[in-house]
Amino acid sequence: MSSTLKSLRALSDPTRLRIVALLEKEELSVNELQEITRLGQSRISTHLGLLQESSLVQSRREGKRTYYKLNERADSVTSEFIQLAIRGAKEMPGYSADQINLKRILGRRQEQAQVYFNQVAGRFDRSYGPGRSWQAFGHLLLRIIPPIVVADLGSGEGLISELLARRAKKVIAVDNSEKMVTFGANKAKKNGLKNLEFRLGDLENPPIEANSVDLAILSQALHHAADPAKALASTYKILRAGGQILLLDLLKHNFEEARELYGDRWLGFAESDLHRWLEEAGFKKIEISIVASEEQPPHFQTILASGQK
């Protein structure tokens, strides 16, 4: 088969157009491409094999990983095919989401602390050590909290709020259930937590003064919001300059039963959507990563997003 026909065959699949466009500015590993596209590793490897066979991409080994990039030694005809592929990818509906995810992945590469944390977390799960537990680590990390004002948005009965109130200057817990607010307030009073205040309200318009909070937390709350983008914009408003948002939620999934079982309005979120909403709200230094994966069906995955005002 001629090189021209090989190139035409390689670029006949939309996924391969996506991959070529992603490799336009930076080389990427199979794992990184998998995370960006949400495709299986075997599928990514197959697509990369066809692209490499037609001389559109090249690869190099680094330790146990293989990195791919566009062929720097491509002849004029192959280079023309590469540019056509990039132009075609830009016309696809998922192009902007791919670029957002690419930006996120490249940003995370620079965070060596994140890499270190992943390595430590992996070792922790695989080896037993007396007295080493996430519960103990949680208590240790709570001691680090400075005297700040925290907003726990979508707090429920206030488990996180109660923990934070033992160290923070003040914690404001907001929930749209009157029963939850009453229960949480009574429990806080019973435990003598005078710096923990429960307020009735929703995520899109939390009853908190603008520019008054140092840290806003949304833990498994955003997928209950009527308008997630508006909720994040409202969170931005209540934060002081330099304040941070920490968001734990589910990665986008297809478990429809969650709507009836848990009252979820949204079946999780794509990282690209969260990144875009946070950026549109005004947040900087945005980081998003998967921090937990359930082994049992429906295999929910938890994402942690953060940003600074």
C-alpha positions as CSV (number, residue, x, y, z in Angstrom):
1,M,0.0,0.0,0.0
2,S,1.4,3.4,-0.9
3,S,2.2,6.0,1.8
4,T,-0.6,8.2,0.6
5,L,-3.2,5.5,0.9
6,K,-1.8,4.6,4.3
7,S,-2.3,8.2,5.5
8,L,-5.8,8.3,4.1
9,R,-6.7,5.1,5.9
10,A,-5.1,6.3,9.1
11,L,-7.1,9.6,9.0
12,S,-10.4,8.0,8.1
13,D,-11.3,7.6,11.8
14,P,-12.5,10.6,13.9
15,T,-10.6,9.3,17.0
16,R,-7.3,9.4,15.1
17,L,-8.0,13.0,14.1
18,R,-8.5,13.8,17.8
19,I,-5.2,12.2,18.7
20,V,-3.3,14.0,15.9
21,A,-4.7,17.3,17.1
22,L,-3.8,16.5,20.7
23,L,-0.2,15.8,19.7
24,E,0.1,19.1,17.8
25,K,1.9,21.0,20.6
26,E,3.1,18.4,23.0
27,E,4.1,14.7,23.2
28,L,1.8,12.6,25.3
29,S,1.9,9.1,26.8
30,V,-0.8,6.5,26.2
31,N,-2.1,7.0,29.7
32,E,-2.4,10.7,29.2
33,L,-4.2,10.3,25.9
34,Q,-6.5,7.8,27.6
35,E,-7.3,10.2,30.4
36,I,-8.0,13.1,27.9
37,T,-10.2,11.1,25.6
38,R,-11.8,8.6,28.1
39,L,-11.1,5.8,25.7
40,G,-9.6,2.4,26.7
41,Q,-5.9,1.8,26.6
42,S,-6.1,-0.9,24.0
43,R,-8.1,1.3,21.7
44,I,-5.6,4.2,22.1
45,S,-2.7,1.9,21.4
46,T,-4.4,0.5,18.3
47,H,-5.0,4.0,16.9
48,L,-1.5,5.1,17.7
49,G,-0.1,2.0,15.9
50,L,-1.9,2.9,12.7
51,L,-0.8,6.5,12.9
52,Q,2.8,5.4,13.5
53,E,2.6,2.9,10.7
54,S,1.6,5.7,8.3
55,S,4.5,7.9,9.6
56,L,2.1,10.5,11.0
57,V,3.4,10.1,14.5
58,Q,6.7,8.9,16.2
59,S,7.4,7.5,19.6
60,R,10.1,7.2,22.2
61,R,10.5,5.2,25.4
62,E,11.1,6.7,28.8
63,G,11.3,4.0,31.6
64,K,8.1,2.0,31.4
65,R,6.2,4.6,29.3
66,T,6.0,5.3,25.7
67,Y,5.5,8.9,24.5
68,Y,4.1,9.9,21.1
69,K,4.4,13.1,19.1
70,L,3.8,14.2,15.5
71,N,6.5,13.0,13.1
72,E,9.2,15.7,13.0
73,R,10.8,14.1,10.0
74,A,7.6,13.9,7.9
75,D,8.0,14.7,4.2
76,S,5.9,17.4,2.6
77,V,3.0,15.1,1.7
78,T,2.8,13.6,5.2
79,S,3.0,17.1,6.7
80,E,0.1,18.2,4.6
81,F,-1.9,15.2,5.8
82,I,-1.1,16.1,9.4
83,Q,-2.3,19.7,8.9
84,L,-5.5,18.5,7.3
85,A,-6.1,16.1,10.2
86,I,-5.7,19.0,12.7
87,R,-8.1,21.2,10.7
88,G,-10.6,18.4,10.6
89,A,-10.3,17.8,14.4
90,K,-11.0,21.5,15.1
91,E,-14.3,21.1,13.3
92,M,-15.4,18.2,15.6
93,P,-17.8,19.0,18.5
94,G,-15.5,17.5,21.1
95,Y,-12.4,19.5,20.1
96,S,-12.8,22.2,22.8
97,A,-13.3,19.6,25.6
98,D,-10.1,17.8,24.4
99,Q,-8.1,21.0,24.5
100,I,-9.3,21.8,28.0
101,N,-8.4,18.3,29.2
102,L,-5.0,18.6,27.5
103,K,-4.3,21.9,29.3
104,R,-5.2,20.2,32.6
105,I,-3.0,17.2,32.0
106,L,0.0,19.4,31.0
107,G,-0.5,21.6,34.0
108,R,-0.5,18.6,36.3
109,R,2.8,17.4,34.8
110,Q,4.4,20.4,36.4
111,E,3.1,19.6,39.8
112,Q,5.7,17.3,41.2
113,A,3.9,17.3,44.6
114,Q,0.9,15.6,42.9
115,V,3.2,13.0,41.4
116,Y,4.7,12.3,44.8
117,F,1.3,12.1,46.5
118,N,0.2,9.5,43.9
119,Q,3.3,7.4,44.6
120,V,2.8,7.6,48.4
121,A,-0.9,6.8,48.2
122,G,-0.1,3.7,46.1
123,R,2.5,2.5,48.6
124,F,0.1,3.1,51.5
125,D,-2.6,0.9,50.0
126,R,-0.3,-2.0,49.2
127,S,1.7,-2.3,52.4
128,Y,0.5,-2.6,56.0
129,G,2.1,-0.6,58.8
130,P,0.8,-0.5,62.4
131,G,-1.1,2.7,63.2
132,R,-1.1,3.9,59.6
133,S,-4.6,4.7,58.5
134,W,-6.5,7.4,56.5
135,Q,-8.4,8.1,59.7
136,A,-5.2,9.0,61.5
137,F,-3.9,11.0,58.5
138,G,-7.2,12.9,58.5
139,H,-6.8,14.0,62.1
140,L,-3.2,15.0,61.4
141,L,-4.2,17.1,58.4
142,L,-7.0,18.8,60.4
143,R,-4.4,20.1,62.8
144,I,-2.8,22.0,59.9
145,I,-5.9,24.1,59.2
146,P,-5.2,27.8,60.1
147,P,-7.8,30.0,61.7
148,I,-9.9,30.7,58.6
149,V,-13.6,31.1,57.7
150,V,-14.9,28.1,55.8
151,A,-18.2,27.7,53.8
152,D,-19.4,24.1,53.5
153,L,-21.9,24.4,50.7
154,G,-24.4,21.5,50.4
155,S,-23.3,20.4,53.8
156,G,-26.1,17.9,54.6
157,E,-26.1,17.1,58.3
158,G,-22.6,18.7,58.5
159,L,-20.1,15.9,59.0
160,I,-17.3,17.8,57.3
161,S,-18.4,21.1,58.9
162,E,-18.2,19.6,62.4
163,L,-14.7,18.3,61.8
164,L,-13.5,21.6,60.3
165,A,-15.1,23.6,63.1
166,R,-12.8,22.0,65.7
167,R,-9.9,23.9,64.1
168,A,-11.2,26.7,61.8
169,K,-12.1,30.2,63.0
170,K,-15.7,29.8,61.7
171,V,-17.6,27.4,59.6
172,I,-20.8,28.3,57.8
173,A,-22.8,25.2,56.7
174,V,-25.4,25.7,54.0
175,D,-28.0,23.2,52.9
176,N,-31.4,23.5,51.2
177,S,-33.1,20.9,53.5
178,E,-34.7,22.5,56.6
179,K,-34.5,19.2,58.4
180,M,-30.8,18.8,57.7
181,V,-30.1,22.4,58.9
182,T,-32.1,21.9,62.1
183,F,-30.4,18.5,62.8
184,G,-26.9,20.0,62.2
185,A,-27.5,23.0,64.3
186,N,-28.8,21.0,67.2
187,K,-25.8,18.6,67.0
188,A,-23.4,21.5,66.8
189,K,-25.0,23.1,69.9
190,K,-24.9,19.7,71.7
191,N,-21.1,19.4,70.9
192,G,-20.4,22.9,72.0
193,L,-19.2,24.1,68.6
194,K,-20.1,27.8,68.8
195,N,-18.1,28.6,65.7
196,L,-20.3,26.4,63.5
197,E,-23.4,28.0,62.0
198,F,-26.0,26.3,59.8
199,R,-28.0,28.3,57.3
200,L,-30.8,27.3,55.0
201,G,-30.1,28.1,51.3
202,D,-29.2,26.7,47.9
203,L,-25.9,26.4,46.0
204,E,-26.9,28.9,43.3
205,N,-27.5,31.7,45.9
206,P,-25.8,30.8,49.2
207,P,-26.9,33.1,52.1
208,I,-23.3,34.2,52.7
209,E,-21.9,37.8,52.4
210,A,-19.7,38.5,49.4
211,N,-15.9,38.5,49.9
212,S,-16.2,36.9,53.4
213,V,-15.0,33.4,53.1
214,D,-11.4,32.0,52.9
215,L,-12.3,28.5,51.8
216,A,-15.4,27.1,50.1
217,I,-16.1,23.3,50.1
218,L,-18.6,21.5,47.9
219,S,-18.4,17.8,48.8
220,Q,-20.6,15.6,46.6
221,A,-23.0,18.6,46.4
222,L,-22.7,20.0,42.9
223,H,-24.5,17.2,41.1
224,H,-27.6,18.2,43.1
225,A,-27.5,21.8,41.8
226,A,-30.0,23.0,39.3
227,D,-27.4,25.1,37.6
228,P,-23.8,24.0,38.4
229,A,-22.1,26.8,36.5
230,K,-24.2,29.4,38.4
231,A,-23.4,27.6,41.7
232,L,-19.6,27.9,41.0
233,A,-20.0,31.6,40.0
234,S,-21.8,32.2,43.3
235,T,-19.1,30.4,45.2
236,Y,-16.5,32.7,43.6
237,K,-18.4,35.8,44.9
238,I,-18.4,34.8,48.5
239,L,-14.7,34.1,48.6
240,R,-12.1,36.7,49.6
241,A,-9.3,37.6,47.2
242,G,-6.9,34.7,47.3
243,G,-9.6,32.4,48.7
244,Q,-9.9,28.8,47.5
245,I,-12.6,26.4,46.3
246,L,-12.3,22.6,46.9
247,L,-14.8,20.5,45.1
248,L,-15.3,16.7,45.4
249,D,-17.8,15.2,43.0
250,L,-18.4,12.2,40.7
251,L,-16.8,11.8,37.3
252,K,-19.4,11.6,34.6
253,H,-21.1,8.2,34.6
254,N,-24.1,6.4,33.1
255,F,-25.8,5.0,36.2
256,E,-29.2,6.4,35.6
257,E,-30.6,4.9,38.8
258,A,-28.7,7.5,40.7
259,R,-31.4,10.0,39.9
260,E,-34.0,8.0,41.8
261,L,-31.8,6.4,44.4
262,Y,-29.9,9.5,45.5
263,G,-31.8,12.4,44.0
264,D,-29.0,13.3,41.7
265,R,-29.8,15.9,39.1
266,W,-26.5,15.3,37.2
267,L,-24.8,12.0,36.5
268,G,-21.4,13.4,37.5
269,F,-19.3,15.8,35.5
270,A,-16.6,15.7,32.8
271,E,-13.4,17.3,33.9
272,S,-13.5,19.6,30.9
273,D,-16.9,21.0,31.9
274,L,-15.8,21.6,35.5
275,H,-12.6,23.3,34.3
276,R,-14.6,25.5,31.9
277,W,-17.2,26.5,34.5
278,L,-14.5,27.3,37.1
279,E,-12.6,29.4,34.5
280,E,-15.7,31.3,33.5
281,A,-16.5,32.0,37.1
282,G,-13.1,33.7,37.5
283,F,-11.0,31.0,39.2
284,K,-7.2,30.7,38.6
285,K,-4.7,27.9,39.3
286,I,-7.4,25.3,38.5
287,E,-6.4,21.7,39.2
288,I,-8.6,18.7,38.6
289,S,-7.8,15.0,39.1
290,I,-9.4,11.7,39.9
291,V,-8.7,10.8,43.5
292,A,-10.7,7.7,44.1
293,S,-12.2,4.8,42.1
294,E,-14.7,2.3,43.4
295,E,-14.0,-1.4,42.6
296,Q,-17.6,-2.5,42.7
297,P,-20.2,-1.6,40.0
298,P,-21.2,1.0,38.9
299,H,-17.5,1.9,39.5
300,F,-18.0,5.5,40.5
301,Q,-14.9,7.7,40.3
302,T,-14.4,10.7,42.5
303,I,-12.8,13.9,41.1
304,L,-11.2,16.7,43.2
305,A,-11.2,20.2,41.7
306,S,-9.6,23.3,43.2
307,G,-9.1,26.9,42.2
308,Q,-8.1,30.2,43.6
309,K,-9.8,33.6,43.4
